[in-house]
Amino acid sequence: MGKYFGTDGFRGEANKNLTFDHAIMIGRYLGWYYGVRLGKKAKIVIGKDTRRSSYMFEYALCTGLMASGADAYIMHVTTTPSVSYITRVDDFDCGIMISASHNPYYDNGIKLLNSNGEKMDEETILKIEDYIDGKSEIPVAEREQIGRTVDYVAGRNRYIGYLISMSKYSFKDVKVGLDVANGAAWQIAKGVFDALGAKTYVMNDSPDGYNINTDCGSTHIEHLQKFVVEKGLDVGFAYDGDADRCLAVDEKGNVITGDHTLYIYGLYMKERGKLLNNKVVTTVMSNFGLYKALDKVGIEYDKTKVGDKYVYENMVQTGNRIGGEQSGHIIFSKYETTGDGILTSLKLMEVMLAKEKPMSELAAPVVFYPQVLKNVRVKSKPDAQNDPEVQKAVDDVAKALGDEGRILVRESGTEPVIRVMVEAGTDEICEKYVDGVIDVIRKQGHIVEA
């Protein structure tokens, strides 16, 4: 990770950590970089979510791009996966999404995508950061070289058509609830489900610039749970602010996490001979119950670091076809290069209709183990992690749990914090082992005491 850009773009509070000046400079560099690299006027597509500040960042990016000679194609309010898709299929030089995903409205972010719709490579990111820090200079465009903006709402419509084409089944008479989080999916999701014949019931579809993710969407799934039960719906789907992730709710009001989705669709692929390598890709934070369920049906799994970036890297390297996170960020590599919440919901619908089973039955084999996770502020993350006494304590817990649980000790990517997590048969067992490891970390002098 760089100085400004993390695993999911440049993110921060609008005009505090991430300013309109940053956006102009990012646009300036990208417009110049692709123009010089390709020897022609660069074509760059931009999408945004519904935050009030997204409009400011959109115009700032466009200003920077045009000043460097690029043409900026504006998709307006749309989802992150739609920008990824259009960048790839419409031959754009790069794509930009303005969103802070599931964060509150006052935050925002700038995500950069390469011409394949994948997250931008680290080398280019570092060059942009050097330019922001004044370590390089670039010329402005003049006369006929100055760029322009192009209204490209047609790109969003093309993406909607693509999603509709993904379904093998009619959704006729299926009652579906959608929580679009007052975010990027609000103009897309209902149209897709309506076109496929579903009886669609939508909530949180009145964005005002301030209510994105506010007590709604995948970060507040309890409202969709109540909505599905009260309306007597067959299933519900909740998205986050930029709709790159999806959590579901079964007909009984139970939450279907990303782990459930990996199991449900992974098994469906295996049964049809479509699960290449007989593997799904998880992160280390997937619940132990998922692994137990996958073991029972003979599906193998890879575990990556936390972050969809690492999941996708694994899929590219291995050819694995499905991977994701418990948070609902699922990647179907045959169809897209990033997580897509709406596509995920369509894939879950496909399994329901193909197997003629309710979502609750499809998810039943995944029984989540109780989990306790505690954060410990330490003087040095590497010193705490590599301490022989701490490692021995972790190994002892792992041996004691055997195949009835697991322990995970990992460093935070952004804070001076060690995270200690245990999953086991009861909360009491989890607490005992987590506290035991933390006691050893404290005795070894690594903890910063309050």
N, C-alpha and C positions, 0 to 999 in steps of 0.2 A: 504494500500500500504506500501511496505517496503522501506528500504533505497536505494536499487538499482532497484528493480523490481516494475514497476507500473502495471496498469490494463492490459497492453499489452506487458509485458515482460520487460527485461533489455534493455533500449534503450539509445543511446547517439552517439556523434561523434566518429567514429572509431579511436582507439588508443589515444583518449583524455579522454572522459568520460567512454567509454566502450573499454577496452584494450584486447589484446591477453592473458594477464595474467588472466584477469577476466574469459575469455573463458576456459582456462586450468583448473582453479579452479572449475568452474561450472561442467566441465566434470569429474574432479577428484571426486567431491562430489557425483554426480549422479551415477557414476560407482560403487563407494563403497556402497552408500546408498541402491541401489536396489540389489546389490549382497548380502549384509548382511541381508536385509529385506526378501529376497526371498530364501536365502540359496543356491544360484546357480549363475553361471555367468550371468550377466545382458545382455539383448539385447536391444539396444537403436538405434532408426532410426533418421537420420538427413537429412534435406533438406535445400536448400539455394536459395536466389534470385540472381540476376545478378550483384550485386554491386561488385566492385573490392575487397573490404575488406571481402566479404563473404567467399572467398577461404581461407583467413588467419584464419578466425574464425572457419571454418569447420575443418581445420587441427589442430587448437589449441584444440577444443572440443574433437576431436578424440584422440589426445595425452593424454589429461586428462582422458578420458574414459578408454583407454587401460592401462594406468598406474595404474588405480584402478581395473583392471581386467574385464572390460566390453568389449563386442564386439560391434563395431559401424558399423551400416548398412547405407551406403551413397546413398541417392536418387539423389544426384547432384542437378542441377537447377530444381526446382519444386515449386508448390504453397503451401501456408500454409494449405489450406483444404486437399490437397493430403496427407500431412504428418499426419494430424489428422485422415484421413480415414485409411491410412495404419497402423498407430499405433494401431488402434482399431481392424481392421479385421485380421491383421497378428500377433496378440498377442505379440506386443512389450511391454516392461516394461514401456517405456516412449518414447516420441518423442520430437525432438528439431527442431525448424525452425529458420534459420538465416535470418532476414529481418527487415527493419525499415519501412515496408509497403509503405505509400505514401510519406515518407520523401525523401529529396535529397540524392544523391549517397554517400556523405561523412558521412552520419549517418548510423548506423546499429543497429541491435537489436537481442536478443536471447529470443525466446518464448519457454516456456516449456509446454508440454502436458502430462497428465497422461495416463494410459493404455487404458482409454476410449476415448482418443482423445480430452479430455476437458482441459481447462486451469488448470495448476497445482494448487493444494491447497495451501492456505496461510501458513500452518504449515510447509510444506516442503520448501517453498520459504524462510521462515525465517531461517531455518536450513542452507540453502545454504549461505545466507547472513552472518550468524555467522561464517561460515567456511572462507568466503572471508575476514572477518574482523579479522581472527586469533583467534577466540574464541573457536575453536575446532581443533583437529588434527585427521588425518586418515592415515592408513598405505598404502604403495604402494604394488602392486601385485608383486610376484616373480615367477620365473621359469614357470611352466605350467599354472599359474594363470594369467599371463599377457594376455591382450586382443588383438584383431586384428580388422582390418577393412574388410568390405565385400561390394563389389559393389552391389548396390540394385536398379539399374535402372529399374529392373523388377517391382518394386513397383509402379513407376510412370506409367508404361504401364498398370498395373492392374487398377489404378485409372482412366486412360483414358477410359478403357473398361467399368468401372462402370458408368462414365458420359454418355457414348453413350447409355448404357442400360436404362438410366433414361428417355429417350424421347419416348413418345407414338406415335409420328408422324414422317413421313418423311419430311425433309426440302427441298425436291426437288423443284427447280425453285424459292426458296425464296432467295432474294439478301440481304446478311448480311454483314455489316461492323464491323470489330473488331479493336479496339485500344488496343494493349497488353502492352503499356507503356514501351517498352523495358525492360520488367520485367519477372517475373516468369512464366507468362502464354504464353510466346512466342513460346514454343515448344509443347504446349498442346491444346490451344483453337482452332486454325485453324484445327488441325487434327480431333477434335471432330465434328466441324460443317461440314467439308468435308465428314466425314464418314456418317453423317446423310443426305447428299445430297444437302446441301446448296451451293449456288454460293457465295463463301466467298472472301471478299476483306479485306486485312489486312494492317494496318499501324503501324508504330513504332515497328517493329519486327527485329531490328538489334542492339541488346544490345552490348555495348563495355565496360561495367564496370562503365561508368561515366554518361550515358544518361538515366538511369532508372528514370522515372517520370519527366524528364526534358522537359517541354513544351509539355507534352503528357499525355495520360491516363485519368483516371477519375478526376484528379485534374485540367485538362485543356481540358474540354469536348468540348470547342468551335471548336477544330480542327476536332473532329468526326462529329460535327453538319454540318460543311462545307462539309466534305467528303461525308456524306450521301446524302446531297442535290445535290452536283455536280455529283455524280455517279448514282443518281436516285435509291438509295437502299430502301428496304422495312423497314429496321430497322438497328440500330447500337448499339454495346455494348462496353463500355470502362471499363477497369480494372485498379486497382492500382498495385503497385510494387510486392506485394505477392499474388494478385488476390483473396483476401478474400472479396472484395466488387465489385459492378458493378453498373454503371449508364448506362442508355440507351438513345437513341435518336430515336424519331419517324420519319416516312417517310417525315415529313415536316421540320425536323431539330430541333424540340422542345426537351428539356431535360426531361427525365423521371427519377425522383429521387427515392430514396429508399421509400419515402412516397407514391409515385405513385405505386410502386411495391407492397407495403403492401395492398393498396386498390385493385389493379387489381387482384392479386392472392388470397387475402383474400375473395373477392367477388366470385371468381371462386370456391374456396373451399366451401363457404356457399351454393352456388347454387347446388353443388353436395352432400351436406350433410357431408362434410369432415372437416368443421371448428369446431373442438371440443371447447366446452364452448362458441361458438359464439363470440370468441375474437381474436383480433390481439394484439401484444405487441409492444408498441412504447416507445421512450424515451421522456423526457419532451421537447426536441428540435424539435419534429415533428411539422410541420406547422398546424396552426389552420384550414386551408382548408381541411386537411386530416380528421380531426375529424368531420367537417361538412358533408363531403362526406360519411363517415362511418355511421353517424347518419341517413342519408337519406335512407340507405339500411338496417338499423337495425342491424349493426355490433357493438358490444361493444369493448372496448379497455382498456388495462392496460398501465400505464405510469411508466417507470423506470427512474433511474438516467442515465445520459449520459454514454455510454459505452456498447459494445456488451456483456461484462461480466455480466452486470446487466440484460440485456435482456434474456440471456441464463438462468441465475439463476431463473428468473421468470417462464420461460418455464418449467424448471425442477420441480419447486414447484407446478405449477398449471396444467401442462399437455397441455398448449396452444401450438399450432402447428406451428404458424408463427409469427415472430417478427423481428425487426430490426431498423436501423437508417436511417435518411434522406440521409446520405452519401453513401448509397448503400450497407451497411453491413447487409445482410438479412440472417436469420437462418430458415431453414426448418427442424424442429426437427425430423421429421419422417425419414429423410435421412442422416443428418449430425449433428455434435455437435458444429459446428462453422459456421461462414459465409463463403459462397463459391460463388465467382463472376461468375464463368462459370456455375455452377448449377442454379444460379439466372437467367442468360440469357436463359438457356434452359427452365426454368419454364415460363418465359415471352413468349417465342416462342410457348410453349404449349397452352397458353391461346389464342394467336393470331390465331393459326391454328384450335383450337377447336371451337372458336366462329366465325371464318372466318371474323374477323374484323381487320382493321389496328390499330397499336399501338396508334395513335392519338385519335381514337374513344374510345378505352379502357380507356385511361387516362383522357379524357375530364371532367368527373365529379369532379375531384380533382382540384379545383381552388385555387391557392396559395394566401394567404393574404399578403399584404405588411408587411415587418418586419424591425424593427430598433433594432439593438443590440449595446450597448455601454458598454465598460469596464471601471471600476472606481478603481483606486489603493487606497486601504484603509489601515488604521493602524491595524485594527483587523477585520477579516471577520465575526467572530461570533458576535462581538459587533455591527457592522453595520447591520447585518441581524436581530438581535434581538432587536434593538432599537424600542421602542413603536411608536415613531413618524414616523420612516421609515415604519414600518408595517402598520400604519394607512394610509400613503400615497399610499402604494401598494393596500390596501383594497379599498381605494377610487377610484383608477383607475379601479380595477376589477369591481366595481359596475357600474361605468360610462360606461364601455365597454359592460357590460351585456353579451348577447350571440352573440355579433358582433365583438368579439376580445378577446384577453387575454394578461395578463402581467405575466412575469416570472422573478424573481430575484433569482439568485443562485450564490454560491461561485465557483471560479475556483479551480480545484483540484491540480494545480501545482504552482499558483502564488498568491500573496496577492491582489487579484482582486475580485470585485463583478461585475457580469454581469447583466445588466438590459435590458430586451427584451420586446418589445410590438409588437403584431400583431393586425392590425385593417384594416379598409376599405381603408385608404389612408396613404401615407407616412407622410403627415402633422400631422395627428392624432397620429401616432406612435411617431414622433419626440416630439410632445408636451408632451405626457405622460411620455416618457423616461426622457426627460430633467427635468420634474417636480419632479420625484422621485430622480434624481441625485441631484437636488437643495436641497432637504430635507436632503439627506445623507451629503451634504456639510455643511448645516446650523448646523447639529448636531455634526460637528467637526470630522467626520470619515475619510474624504478624505486626502490623502497625496498630498499636492499641489506641483506642479513642481517648 
